[in-house]
Amino acid sequence: MNMNLMQLFGNVQNFQKQFQNFQNQMMGVNPQQKVQELLNSGQMSQQQFNQLRAIVNQLTGKRM
């Protein structure tokens, strides 16, 4: 297996682990409430919120 393919495979595995951790952390959490908490606490900027809202709108086809 060439090195680039091995690196890609490793990156995919790492992403899967990170996503699984994210899913576990968000289990039972209201995502809108969590985002609002991050925004209110300053851990998320208005610009980051706007970017997140744009991504959500693209993925769902709904206006957030």
mmCIF file of the N, C-alpha and C atoms, coordinates in Angstrom:
data_MODEL
# 
_entry.id   MODEL 
# 
loop_
_atom_site.group_PDB 
_atom_site.id 
_atom_site.type_symbol 
_atom_site.label_atom_id 
_atom_site.label_alt_id 
_atom_site.label_comp_id 
_atom_site.label_asym_id 
_atom_site.label_entity_id 
_atom_site.label_seq_id 
_atom_site.pdbx_PDB_ins_code 
_atom_site.Cartn_x 
_atom_site.Cartn_y 
_atom_site.Cartn_z 
_atom_site.occupancy 
_atom_site.B_iso_or_equiv 
_atom_site.pdbx_formal_charge 
_atom_site.auth_seq_id 
_atom_site.auth_comp_id 
_atom_site.auth_asym_id 
_atom_site.auth_atom_id 
_atom_site.pdbx_PDB_model_num 
ATOM 1   N N  . MET A 1 1  ? 0.866   -1.172 0.000  1.00 0.00 ? 1  MET A N  1 
ATOM 2   C CA . MET A 1 1  ? 0.000   0.000  0.000  1.00 0.00 ? 1  MET A CA 1 
ATOM 3   C C  . MET A 1 1  ? 0.909   1.229  0.000  1.00 0.00 ? 1  MET A C  1 
ATOM 4   N N  . ASN A 1 2  ? 0.632   2.185  -0.878 1.00 0.00 ? 2  ASN A N  1 
ATOM 5   C CA . ASN A 1 2  ? 1.519   3.338  -0.910 1.00 0.00 ? 2  ASN A CA 1 
ATOM 6   C C  . ASN A 1 2  ? 1.233   4.258  0.280  1.00 0.00 ? 2  ASN A C  1 
ATOM 7   N N  . MET A 1 3  ? 2.195   5.143  0.577  1.00 0.00 ? 3  MET A N  1 
ATOM 8   C CA . MET A 1 3  ? 2.149   5.972  1.784  1.00 0.00 ? 3  MET A CA 1 
ATOM 9   C C  . MET A 1 3  ? 0.940   6.917  1.796  1.00 0.00 ? 3  MET A C  1 
ATOM 10  N N  . ASN A 1 4  ? 0.597   7.518  0.661  1.00 0.00 ? 4  ASN A N  1 
ATOM 11  C CA . ASN A 1 4  ? -0.547  8.429  0.627  1.00 0.00 ? 4  ASN A CA 1 
ATOM 12  C C  . ASN A 1 4  ? -1.848  7.717  0.954  1.00 0.00 ? 4  ASN A C  1 
ATOM 13  N N  . LEU A 1 5  ? -2.012  6.516  0.459  1.00 0.00 ? 5  LEU A N  1 
ATOM 14  C CA . LEU A 1 5  ? -3.213  5.742  0.738  1.00 0.00 ? 5  LEU A CA 1 
ATOM 15  C C  . LEU A 1 5  ? -3.269  5.355  2.220  1.00 0.00 ? 5  LEU A C  1 
ATOM 16  N N  . MET A 1 6  ? -2.120  5.016  2.789  1.00 0.00 ? 6  MET A N  1 
ATOM 17  C CA . MET A 1 6  ? -2.062  4.676  4.212  1.00 0.00 ? 6  MET A CA 1 
ATOM 18  C C  . MET A 1 6  ? -2.402  5.895  5.070  1.00 0.00 ? 6  MET A C  1 
ATOM 19  N N  . GLN A 1 7  ? -1.902  7.066  4.682  1.00 0.00 ? 7  GLN A N  1 
ATOM 20  C CA . GLN A 1 7  ? -2.203  8.290  5.417  1.00 0.00 ? 7  GLN A CA 1 
ATOM 21  C C  . GLN A 1 7  ? -3.693  8.611  5.327  1.00 0.00 ? 7  GLN A C  1 
ATOM 22  N N  . LEU A 1 8  ? -4.253  8.465  4.157  1.00 0.00 ? 8  LEU A N  1 
ATOM 23  C CA . LEU A 1 8  ? -5.675  8.716  3.963  1.00 0.00 ? 8  LEU A CA 1 
ATOM 24  C C  . LEU A 1 8  ? -6.501  7.777  4.834  1.00 0.00 ? 8  LEU A C  1 
ATOM 25  N N  . PHE A 1 9  ? -6.144  6.513  4.859  1.00 0.00 ? 9  PHE A N  1 
ATOM 26  C CA . PHE A 1 9  ? -6.854  5.534  5.670  1.00 0.00 ? 9  PHE A CA 1 
ATOM 27  C C  . PHE A 1 9  ? -6.765  5.909  7.148  1.00 0.00 ? 9  PHE A C  1 
ATOM 28  N N  . GLY A 1 10 ? -5.573  6.334  7.585  1.00 0.00 ? 10 GLY A N  1 
ATOM 29  C CA . GLY A 1 10 ? -5.388  6.764  8.971  1.00 0.00 ? 10 GLY A CA 1 
ATOM 30  C C  . GLY A 1 10 ? -6.221  7.987  9.289  1.00 0.00 ? 10 GLY A C  1 
ATOM 31  N N  . ASN A 1 11 ? -6.304  8.930  8.347  1.00 0.00 ? 11 ASN A N  1 
ATOM 32  C CA . ASN A 1 11 ? -7.100  10.129 8.550  1.00 0.00 ? 11 ASN A CA 1 
ATOM 33  C C  . ASN A 1 11 ? -8.584  9.794  8.657  1.00 0.00 ? 11 ASN A C  1 
ATOM 34  N N  . VAL A 1 12 ? -9.041  8.856  7.845  1.00 0.00 ? 12 VAL A N  1 
ATOM 35  C CA . VAL A 1 12 ? -10.447 8.441  7.886  1.00 0.00 ? 12 VAL A CA 1 
ATOM 36  C C  . VAL A 1 12 ? -10.753 7.782  9.231  1.00 0.00 ? 12 VAL A C  1 
ATOM 37  N N  . GLN A 1 13 ? -9.869  6.924  9.690  1.00 0.00 ? 13 GLN A N  1 
ATOM 38  C CA . GLN A 1 13 ? -10.075 6.270  10.984 1.00 0.00 ? 13 GLN A CA 1 
ATOM 39  C C  . GLN A 1 13 ? -10.099 7.298  12.113 1.00 0.00 ? 13 GLN A C  1 
ATOM 40  N N  . ASN A 1 14 ? -9.195  8.263  12.065 1.00 0.00 ? 14 ASN A N  1 
ATOM 41  C CA . ASN A 1 14 ? -9.145  9.309  13.078 1.00 0.00 ? 14 ASN A CA 1 
ATOM 42  C C  . ASN A 1 14 ? -10.429 10.129 13.067 1.00 0.00 ? 14 ASN A C  1 
ATOM 43  N N  . PHE A 1 15 ? -10.904 10.473 11.877 1.00 0.00 ? 15 PHE A N  1 
ATOM 44  C CA . PHE A 1 15 ? -12.154 11.229 11.757 1.00 0.00 ? 15 PHE A CA 1 
ATOM 45  C C  . PHE A 1 15 ? -13.319 10.434 12.340 1.00 0.00 ? 15 PHE A C  1 
ATOM 46  N N  . GLN A 1 16 ? -13.357 9.139  12.046 1.00 0.00 ? 16 GLN A N  1 
ATOM 47  C CA . GLN A 1 16 ? -14.442 8.298  12.567 1.00 0.00 ? 16 GLN A CA 1 
ATOM 48  C C  . GLN A 1 16 ? -14.429 8.282  14.091 1.00 0.00 ? 16 GLN A C  1 
ATOM 49  N N  . LYS A 1 17 ? -13.253 8.189  14.687 1.00 0.00 ? 17 LYS A N  1 
ATOM 50  C CA . LYS A 1 17 ? -13.142 8.193  16.154 1.00 0.00 ? 17 LYS A CA 1 
ATOM 51  C C  . LYS A 1 17 ? -13.590 9.532  16.725 1.00 0.00 ? 17 LYS A C  1 
ATOM 52  N N  . GLN A 1 18 ? -13.146 10.624 16.093 1.00 0.00 ? 18 GLN A N  1 
ATOM 53  C CA . GLN A 1 18 ? -13.538 11.951 16.564 1.00 0.00 ? 18 GLN A CA 1 
ATOM 54  C C  . GLN A 1 18 ? -15.045 12.144 16.451 1.00 0.00 ? 18 GLN A C  1 
ATOM 55  N N  . PHE A 1 19 ? -15.630 11.678 15.358 1.00 0.00 ? 19 PHE A N  1 
ATOM 56  C CA . PHE A 1 19 ? -17.066 11.825 15.171 1.00 0.00 ? 19 PHE A CA 1 
ATOM 57  C C  . PHE A 1 19 ? -17.826 10.986 16.191 1.00 0.00 ? 19 PHE A C  1 
ATOM 58  N N  . GLN A 1 20 ? -17.346 9.795  16.475 1.00 0.00 ? 20 GLN A N  1 
ATOM 59  C CA . GLN A 1 20 ? -17.995 8.949  17.472 1.00 0.00 ? 20 GLN A CA 1 
ATOM 60  C C  . GLN A 1 20 ? -17.933 9.611  18.855 1.00 0.00 ? 20 GLN A C  1 
ATOM 61  N N  . ASN A 1 21 ? -16.791 10.215 19.184 1.00 0.00 ? 21 ASN A N  1 
ATOM 62  C CA . ASN A 1 21 ? -16.681 10.947 20.451 1.00 0.00 ? 21 ASN A CA 1 
ATOM 63  C C  . ASN A 1 21 ? -17.664 12.104 20.498 1.00 0.00 ? 21 ASN A C  1 
ATOM 64  N N  . PHE A 1 22 ? -17.774 12.825 19.389 1.00 0.00 ? 22 PHE A N  1 
ATOM 65  C CA . PHE A 1 22 ? -18.727 13.935 19.300 1.00 0.00 ? 22 PHE A CA 1 
ATOM 66  C C  . PHE A 1 22 ? -20.156 13.433 19.508 1.00 0.00 ? 22 PHE A C  1 
ATOM 67  N N  . GLN A 1 23 ? -20.503 12.345 18.857 1.00 0.00 ? 23 GLN A N  1 
ATOM 68  C CA . GLN A 1 23 ? -21.853 11.789 19.014 1.00 0.00 ? 23 GLN A CA 1 
ATOM 69  C C  . GLN A 1 23 ? -22.119 11.431 20.465 1.00 0.00 ? 23 GLN A C  1 
ATOM 70  N N  . ASN A 1 24 ? -21.152 10.809 21.118 1.00 0.00 ? 24 ASN A N  1 
ATOM 71  C CA . ASN A 1 24 ? -21.316 10.425 22.522 1.00 0.00 ? 24 ASN A CA 1 
ATOM 72  C C  . ASN A 1 24 ? -21.496 11.647 23.417 1.00 0.00 ? 24 ASN A C  1 
ATOM 73  N N  . GLN A 1 25 ? -20.736 12.709 23.146 1.00 0.00 ? 25 GLN A N  1 
ATOM 74  C CA . GLN A 1 25 ? -20.838 13.923 23.950 1.00 0.00 ? 25 GLN A CA 1 
ATOM 75  C C  . GLN A 1 25 ? -22.178 14.620 23.752 1.00 0.00 ? 25 GLN A C  1 
ATOM 76  N N  . MET A 1 26 ? -22.737 14.520 22.571 1.00 0.00 ? 26 MET A N  1 
ATOM 77  C CA . MET A 1 26 ? -23.978 15.216 22.260 1.00 0.00 ? 26 MET A CA 1 
ATOM 78  C C  . MET A 1 26 ? -25.230 14.389 22.561 1.00 0.00 ? 26 MET A C  1 
ATOM 79  N N  . MET A 1 27 ? -25.045 13.165 23.012 1.00 0.00 ? 27 MET A N  1 
ATOM 80  C CA . MET A 1 27 ? -26.180 12.296 23.322 1.00 0.00 ? 27 MET A CA 1 
ATOM 81  C C  . MET A 1 27 ? -27.081 12.958 24.361 1.00 0.00 ? 27 MET A C  1 
ATOM 82  N N  . GLY A 1 28 ? -28.337 13.187 23.998 1.00 0.00 ? 28 GLY A N  1 
ATOM 83  C CA . GLY A 1 28 ? -29.307 13.769 24.927 1.00 0.00 ? 28 GLY A CA 1 
ATOM 84  C C  . GLY A 1 28 ? -29.209 15.281 25.067 1.00 0.00 ? 28 GLY A C  1 
ATOM 85  N N  . VAL A 1 29 ? -28.374 15.928 24.234 1.00 0.00 ? 29 VAL A N  1 
ATOM 86  C CA . VAL A 1 29 ? -28.189 17.375 24.317 1.00 0.00 ? 29 VAL A CA 1 
ATOM 87  C C  . VAL A 1 29 ? -28.981 18.040 23.188 1.00 0.00 ? 29 VAL A C  1 
ATOM 88  N N  . ASN A 1 30 ? -29.659 19.122 23.507 1.00 0.00 ? 30 ASN A N  1 
ATOM 89  C CA . ASN A 1 30 ? -30.371 19.906 22.508 1.00 0.00 ? 30 ASN A CA 1 
ATOM 90  C C  . ASN A 1 30 ? -29.330 20.753 21.765 1.00 0.00 ? 30 ASN A C  1 
ATOM 91  N N  . PRO A 1 31 ? -29.097 20.503 20.473 1.00 0.00 ? 31 PRO A N  1 
ATOM 92  C CA . PRO A 1 31 ? -28.040 21.221 19.754 1.00 0.00 ? 31 PRO A CA 1 
ATOM 93  C C  . PRO A 1 31 ? -28.260 22.732 19.702 1.00 0.00 ? 31 PRO A C  1 
ATOM 94  N N  . GLN A 1 32 ? -29.503 23.170 19.554 1.00 0.00 ? 32 GLN A N  1 
ATOM 95  C CA . GLN A 1 32 ? -29.759 24.616 19.523 1.00 0.00 ? 32 GLN A CA 1 
ATOM 96  C C  . GLN A 1 32 ? -29.415 25.261 20.853 1.00 0.00 ? 32 GLN A C  1 
ATOM 97  N N  . GLN A 1 33 ? -29.747 24.568 21.944 1.00 0.00 ? 33 GLN A N  1 
ATOM 98  C CA . GLN A 1 33 ? -29.444 25.076 23.278 1.00 0.00 ? 33 GLN A CA 1 
ATOM 99  C C  . GLN A 1 33 ? -27.928 25.120 23.490 1.00 0.00 ? 33 GLN A C  1 
ATOM 100 N N  . LYS A 1 34 ? -27.226 24.093 23.050 1.00 0.00 ? 34 LYS A N  1 
ATOM 101 C CA . LYS A 1 34 ? -25.774 24.041 23.196 1.00 0.00 ? 34 LYS A CA 1 
ATOM 102 C C  . LYS A 1 34 ? -25.101 25.170 22.425 1.00 0.00 ? 34 LYS A C  1 
ATOM 103 N N  . VAL A 1 35 ? -25.553 25.408 21.195 1.00 0.00 ? 35 VAL A N  1 
ATOM 104 C CA . VAL A 1 35 ? -24.993 26.494 20.388 1.00 0.00 ? 35 VAL A CA 1 
ATOM 105 C C  . VAL A 1 35 ? -25.255 27.835 21.063 1.00 0.00 ? 35 VAL A C  1 
ATOM 106 N N  . GLN A 1 36 ? -26.451 28.018 21.590 1.00 0.00 ? 36 GLN A N  1 
ATOM 107 C CA . GLN A 1 36 ? -26.779 29.275 22.275 1.00 0.00 ? 36 GLN A CA 1 
ATOM 108 C C  . GLN A 1 36 ? -25.884 29.465 23.497 1.00 0.00 ? 36 GLN A C  1 
ATOM 109 N N  . GLU A 1 37 ? -25.632 28.401 24.249 1.00 0.00 ? 37 GLU A N  1 
ATOM 110 C CA . GLU A 1 37 ? -24.736 28.473 25.412 1.00 0.00 ? 37 GLU A CA 1 
ATOM 111 C C  . GLU A 1 37 ? -23.327 28.886 24.980 1.00 0.00 ? 37 GLU A C  1 
ATOM 112 N N  . LEU A 1 38 ? -22.838 28.284 23.896 1.00 0.00 ? 38 LEU A N  1 
ATOM 113 C CA . LEU A 1 38 ? -21.505 28.622 23.399 1.00 0.00 ? 38 LEU A CA 1 
ATOM 114 C C  . LEU A 1 38 ? -21.440 30.080 22.958 1.00 0.00 ? 38 LEU A C  1 
ATOM 115 N N  . LEU A 1 39 ? -22.492 30.542 22.314 1.00 0.00 ? 39 LEU A N  1 
ATOM 116 C CA . LEU A 1 39 ? -22.556 31.923 21.847 1.00 0.00 ? 39 LEU A CA 1 
ATOM 117 C C  . LEU A 1 39 ? -22.611 32.887 23.044 1.00 0.00 ? 39 LEU A C  1 
ATOM 118 N N  . ASN A 1 40 ? -23.455 32.573 24.017 1.00 0.00 ? 40 ASN A N  1 
ATOM 119 C CA . ASN A 1 40 ? -23.600 33.437 25.203 1.00 0.00 ? 40 ASN A CA 1 
ATOM 120 C C  . ASN A 1 40 ? -22.331 33.484 26.040 1.00 0.00 ? 40 ASN A C  1 
ATOM 121 N N  . SER A 1 41 ? -21.589 32.379 26.101 1.00 0.00 ? 41 SER A N  1 
ATOM 122 C CA . SER A 1 41 ? -20.384 32.322 26.933 1.00 0.00 ? 41 SER A CA 1 
ATOM 123 C C  . SER A 1 41 ? -19.165 32.921 26.245 1.00 0.00 ? 41 SER A C  1 
ATOM 124 N N  . GLY A 1 42 ? -19.285 33.212 24.955 1.00 0.00 ? 42 GLY A N  1 
ATOM 125 C CA . GLY A 1 42 ? -18.142 33.757 24.224 1.00 0.00 ? 42 GLY A CA 1 
ATOM 126 C C  . GLY A 1 42 ? -17.227 32.695 23.646 1.00 0.00 ? 42 GLY A C  1 
ATOM 127 N N  . GLN A 1 43 ? -17.571 31.422 23.840 1.00 0.00 ? 43 GLN A N  1 
ATOM 128 C CA . GLN A 1 43 ? -16.763 30.339 23.275 1.00 0.00 ? 43 GLN A CA 1 
ATOM 129 C C  . GLN A 1 43 ? -16.976 30.218 21.772 1.00 0.00 ? 43 GLN A C  1 
ATOM 130 N N  . MET A 1 44 ? -18.045 30.828 21.284 1.00 0.00 ? 44 MET A N  1 
ATOM 131 C CA . MET A 1 44 ? -18.332 30.862 19.851 1.00 0.00 ? 44 MET A CA 1 
ATOM 132 C C  . MET A 1 44 ? -18.589 32.323 19.485 1.00 0.00 ? 44 MET A C  1 
ATOM 133 N N  . SER A 1 45 ? -17.942 32.774 18.426 1.00 0.00 ? 45 SER A N  1 
ATOM 134 C CA . SER A 1 45 ? -18.142 34.155 17.977 1.00 0.00 ? 45 SER A CA 1 
ATOM 135 C C  . SER A 1 45 ? -19.391 34.241 17.097 1.00 0.00 ? 45 SER A C  1 
ATOM 136 N N  . GLN A 1 46 ? -19.837 35.459 16.895 1.00 0.00 ? 46 GLN A N  1 
ATOM 137 C CA . GLN A 1 46 ? -20.981 35.657 16.006 1.00 0.00 ? 46 GLN A CA 1 
ATOM 138 C C  . GLN A 1 46 ? -20.635 35.179 14.597 1.00 0.00 ? 46 GLN A C  1 
ATOM 139 N N  . GLN A 1 47 ? -19.399 35.392 14.174 1.00 0.00 ? 47 GLN A N  1 
ATOM 140 C CA . GLN A 1 47 ? -18.963 34.946 12.846 1.00 0.00 ? 47 GLN A CA 1 
ATOM 141 C C  . GLN A 1 47 ? -19.018 33.422 12.743 1.00 0.00 ? 47 GLN A C  1 
ATOM 142 N N  . GLN A 1 48 ? -18.563 32.723 13.783 1.00 0.00 ? 48 GLN A N  1 
ATOM 143 C CA . GLN A 1 48 ? -18.627 31.260 13.788 1.00 0.00 ? 48 GLN A CA 1 
ATOM 144 C C  . GLN A 1 48 ? -20.078 30.791 13.759 1.00 0.00 ? 48 GLN A C  1 
ATOM 145 N N  . PHE A 1 49 ? -20.939 31.484 14.505 1.00 0.00 ? 49 PHE A N  1 
ATOM 146 C CA . PHE A 1 49 ? -22.352 31.132 14.507 1.00 0.00 ? 49 PHE A CA 1 
ATOM 147 C C  . PHE A 1 49 ? -22.945 31.300 13.109 1.00 0.00 ? 49 PHE A C  1 
ATOM 148 N N  . ASN A 1 50 ? -22.609 32.405 12.452 1.00 0.00 ? 50 ASN A N  1 
ATOM 149 C CA . ASN A 1 50 ? -23.120 32.646 11.105 1.00 0.00 ? 50 ASN A CA 1 
ATOM 150 C C  . ASN A 1 50 ? -22.647 31.560 10.130 1.00 0.00 ? 50 ASN A C  1 
ATOM 151 N N  . GLN A 1 51 ? -21.395 31.129 10.286 1.00 0.00 ? 51 GLN A N  1 
ATOM 152 C CA . GLN A 1 51 ? -20.874 30.055 9.439  1.00 0.00 ? 51 GLN A CA 1 
ATOM 153 C C  . GLN A 1 51 ? -21.613 28.752 9.713  1.00 0.00 ? 51 GLN A C  1 
ATOM 154 N N  . LEU A 1 52 ? -21.843 28.459 10.982 1.00 0.00 ? 52 LEU A N  1 
ATOM 155 C CA . LEU A 1 52 ? -22.577 27.247 11.355 1.00 0.00 ? 52 LEU A CA 1 
ATOM 156 C C  . LEU A 1 52 ? -23.992 27.288 10.799 1.00 0.00 ? 52 LEU A C  1 
ATOM 157 N N  . ARG A 1 53 ? -24.636 28.431 10.922 1.00 0.00 ? 53 ARG A N  1 
ATOM 158 C CA . ARG A 1 53 ? -26.006 28.581 10.410 1.00 0.00 ? 53 ARG A CA 1 
ATOM 159 C C  . ARG A 1 53 ? -26.049 28.350 8.900  1.00 0.00 ? 53 ARG A C  1 
ATOM 160 N N  . ALA A 1 54 ? -25.052 28.862 8.181  1.00 0.00 ? 54 ALA A N  1 
ATOM 161 C CA . ALA A 1 54 ? -25.001 28.676 6.727  1.00 0.00 ? 54 ALA A CA 1 
ATOM 162 C C  . ALA A 1 54 ? -24.828 27.201 6.378  1.00 0.00 ? 54 ALA A C  1 
ATOM 163 N N  . ILE A 1 55 ? -23.992 26.490 7.130  1.00 0.00 ? 55 ILE A N  1 
ATOM 164 C CA . ILE A 1 55 ? -23.776 25.060 6.882  1.00 0.00 ? 55 ILE A CA 1 
ATOM 165 C C  . ILE A 1 55 ? -25.066 24.282 7.151  1.00 0.00 ? 55 ILE A C  1 
ATOM 166 N N  . VAL A 1 56 ? -25.720 24.580 8.268  1.00 0.00 ? 56 VAL A N  1 
ATOM 167 C CA . VAL A 1 56 ? -26.987 23.912 8.603  1.00 0.00 ? 56 VAL A CA 1 
ATOM 168 C C  . VAL A 1 56 ? -28.024 24.154 7.512  1.00 0.00 ? 56 VAL A C  1 
ATOM 169 N N  . ASN A 1 57 ? -28.103 25.395 7.055  1.00 0.00 ? 57 ASN A N  1 
ATOM 170 C CA . ASN A 1 57 ? -29.065 25.725 5.997  1.00 0.00 ? 57 ASN A CA 1 
ATOM 171 C C  . ASN A 1 57 ? -28.774 24.937 4.721  1.00 0.00 ? 57 ASN A C  1 
ATOM 172 N N  . GLN A 1 58 ? -27.500 24.799 4.375  1.00 0.00 ? 58 GLN A N  1 
ATOM 173 C CA . GLN A 1 58 ? -27.129 24.036 3.177  1.00 0.00 ? 58 GLN A CA 1 
ATOM 174 C C  . GLN A 1 58 ? -27.477 22.567 3.339  1.00 0.00 ? 58 GLN A C  1 
ATOM 175 N N  . LEU A 1 59 ? -27.208 22.009 4.508  1.00 0.00 ? 59 LEU A N  1 
ATOM 176 C CA . LEU A 1 59 ? -27.420 20.576 4.716  1.00 0.00 ? 59 LEU A CA 1 
ATOM 177 C C  . LEU A 1 59 ? -28.891 20.205 4.833  1.00 0.00 ? 59 LEU A C  1 
ATOM 178 N N  . THR A 1 60 ? -29.673 21.095 5.414  1.00 0.00 ? 60 THR A N  1 
ATOM 179 C CA . THR A 1 60 ? -31.068 20.758 5.673  1.00 0.00 ? 60 THR A CA 1 
ATOM 180 C C  . THR A 1 60 ? -32.032 21.392 4.682  1.00 0.00 ? 60 THR A C  1 
ATOM 181 N N  . GLY A 1 61 ? -31.583 22.440 4.014  1.00 0.00 ? 61 GLY A N  1 
ATOM 182 C CA . GLY A 1 61 ? -32.474 23.169 3.119  1.00 0.00 ? 61 GLY A CA 1 
ATOM 183 C C  . GLY A 1 61 ? -33.468 24.028 3.881  1.00 0.00 ? 61 GLY A C  1 
ATOM 184 N N  . LYS A 1 62 ? -33.264 24.156 5.198  1.00 0.00 ? 62 LYS A N  1 
ATOM 185 C CA . LYS A 1 62 ? -34.145 24.962 6.037  1.00 0.00 ? 62 LYS A CA 1 
ATOM 186 C C  . LYS A 1 62 ? -33.404 26.208 6.487  1.00 0.00 ? 62 LYS A C  1 
ATOM 187 N N  . ARG A 1 63 ? -34.169 27.222 6.809  1.00 0.00 ? 63 ARG A N  1 
ATOM 188 C CA . ARG A 1 63 ? -33.596 28.445 7.350  1.00 0.00 ? 63 ARG A CA 1 
ATOM 189 C C  . ARG A 1 63 ? -33.565 28.311 8.871  1.00 0.00 ? 63 ARG A C  1 
ATOM 190 N N  . MET A 1 64 ? -32.404 28.492 9.447  1.00 0.00 ? 64 MET A N  1 
ATOM 191 C CA . MET A 1 64 ? -32.258 28.375 10.895 1.00 0.00 ? 64 MET A CA 1 
ATOM 192 C C  . MET A 1 64 ? -32.461 29.720 11.546 1.00 0.00 ? 64 MET A C  1 
# 
